[in-house]
Structures are given as C-alpha cells and as structure tokens.
Amino acid sequence: MRIHLTSVFVDDQQKALRFYTETLGFRVKHNIPMGDHAWITVVSPEAPEGTELLLEPDGHPAVRPFKTALMEDGIPSASFAVDDIEAEHERLTAKGVRFVQPPPDLGSVTVAVFDDSCGNLIQISEENLQGGT
C-alpha cells in the first residue's frame, strides 16, 4: 500500500494552481473541468509519478470553519520536504511568499511555515542528519 493522492482545501482553485505551480514549482498532473470546479492535481517535478496533491475546493460547509481554526492555531494543512530549507526560504521569500515561522533549527529537523494565499498554512522541512546544523 502507498499514498497515491492527498489534498489541500483551497478557496480559489485557479489562484491555488498558479501558486502551487508558478511559486512553489509543482507541475500539473491533471486539470479536468468538472462544472464549476476542476479535478486539479499537482506533483513534484522530482517525482512526477509520485504522490499527487489535489487542489480541492473548500465549498463544503464543514471545511471553512476547519481551515479557519487551523489558521488561527497556526497548524499547517500539509508538509513538504526540502533538501535545503534556508535556500528554499530565501527563494520563496523573494517570490513574495509570507512566512509565519522562519526556519529555526529544532535539532533533528528544521521547519518553516508559510501562508499559501489560498487559506492554508504549509510547512516545509529539512531533516538534519547530524541532529542539528
């Protein structure tokens, strides 16, 4: 068994598509129109056949209060691994991404959290093989 698909709820699919591809660098795997919305998935260019991220519309009545609570409590909706968190933090900051937590060294991992501009906090993390940098 393996993870094939996971999702992040977004308030605007087209805005999310631009952010996740143009800003973060993911690639479109599927973009299938479905009435008012679409089945939009993106993948990492490093693993084009890997896990897909569905940019899911947040229209269900339970979703927006859930997203709001996560944002207010500072809880990320998803986590992405990076090889060099300092470089990624600098790259994304230069593209106008708003970080709510810069990358502190937490020993075995360094994490940073940013606002995806679509109603979510997203965490990026780098494992520190020596237990600290």
Secondary structure, DSSP 8 states (H G I E B T S, - for coil): ----EEEEEES-HHHHHHIIIIIT--EEEEEEEETTEEEEEEE-TT-TTS-EEEEEE--STTHHHHHHHHHHHT--SEEEE-S-HHHHHHHHHHTT-EEEE---B-SSEEEEEEE-SSS-EEEEEEE-TTS--
